[in-house]
Amino acid sequence: MHALNLGDRTSTPGDWHFSAMDWQHPMTLESGHSPFGDYGITPQDVPGHGVMPVASHIRACLDLIEQGLYGSAQGMRDDFIANPAYDREIMDQVWKLHTRRDWPQIDRFMGHEYLGRWLDYKQDRQHDTKARLMGHRTGHCDTP
């Protein structure tokens, strides 16, 4: 939540509760343990702490989803990101979680946020997966 209140707001608005945040104890996560790696992490000034690695608004939302904090991430598409140019990029990152045990909850959340766009994305991914599997079976595969 801290990262949603920092950063450049020209392409994504983030959150608007800056003054309500406890900046003495900002929440931090270790990106090395994340399925997203260092995606969306850049050095930024954090009040009272100086420059440190901070998640972009998109990465902050992805981290909330990955942690199962759907209530905190709710409204990400329209409120925190508010830029459809990032839809595919976000969905590509969320898809990295599709083998997890809590995928049904993640899928439901994404369906509520992105509606038909999420359904279309999943259909394309499943079609791509089937095509790759068929290529492996017939020996006509473009990927190793």
N, C-alpha and C positions, 0 to 999 in steps of 0.2 A: 504494500500500500504506500510505503514511503516513496518508492520509485515512480509511482503514478502521479505524485505531486511535485516531481522534479522534471528537468529536461526541457528540450525545445518543444514548443507548442505550435510550431508553424504547420506541421503535417499531421499531428495527432494532439488532441486537447488534454489528454490525461485526466486527472482528478482535480478537484477544486477545494480540497480541505487542508491546504498547506498549514494554516495556522492551528488546526486542531491536532496535528501530528506531534508525537513525542520525538523531537529531533535529538534529544540526549541519548536515546536508545533506538536508533533505526534498526529495523529488521534486516538482517543480512543472510544470504544463502551462499553455499559453495557451488559455483557453476560447474566444477569438475565432476560433481555427482549428479548433474542434471542431464536428461536426455537431449537438451537443447545446447549443451556445451557452452561456448562463449557467445552464442548468437545474441545480438542485441545488447551486449555489455560494452559500455564506453566509460572513460574517466569523466567524472563531473564533480562539481563542487557540491558538497553536502553541508548544510548549515551546522556549524560547530565541529565539523570533522575534517574540513578541507577536501581536497580532491581524492576521490576513491572510485572504484568500479561501481557503476550504477546501471540497472536494467532500463532499457527503453520502455515506453508505455506498452508496446506490444509484448516485449519479453516479460514485463511485470504481469500482464494478463495471462500469458502462457504459464508462468510460475504458479499463479493462483489456481489455474485449472489443474496443473500437474499435482498440486497439493490437495485437490479436492475442495477448494474454497470457492465453490460456485456462487454462493451468495455475494461474496466480495467481488467476484469477476462479472457478476450480472450487469448487463448494460454495456459491456465492453465494446460491442460493435457500434452502437449508437452514441454512447457517452464518452468512453475513454479513447477509442480509436477514431471513430467518426470519419473514416476515409476508406471507401471501398477499394481503392487502389491496393490496399494491403490484404484484402480478403484471401486471395490465393496463397500468399506468403504465410499468413496465419494458419490457414488450413493445412498447408504442407508441414508446418511445425507441429500442429496438433496431431496429425496423422502418425507422427513418430511414437505416439502413445497407444496406437491401435491394438497392440498385443497385450496390453496390461489387463489385469483382472478387473479393474474399475472402468474399463472401456465403455460399458453400457451407460454409466453415469456421465462420462465425458461426452459421448455421442449425443445423449439427450440434451445436455447443456448446449452443445454446438448447434443442435437442431433448433432449440429455442432462440438462440442468438442470430443464427444465419438462415434459418428457414430453408427455402428451396435451394439456395446456393449451396448449403451444406449437403443436401440430398444429391444434387447434381455432382458435386465434388466426389462424394463417396462412390457414386455410380461409376464415374470415370476411373477412380482408383481401382475399384473391383474389376472393371473391364480390362484395365492395363495388367492387373495381376493375372487374370485368366489368360490373356493373350501371351504373356511371358511363359506361363506354365505350358500352354499348348505348344509354344515354340521349342521348349525344352523336350517335350515328348516326341515331337516330329523331327528333331534335330536341326530345325531351321530357326535358330535363336541368334539374335544380334548381340546378346550380352553373354559374358562368360559364366 
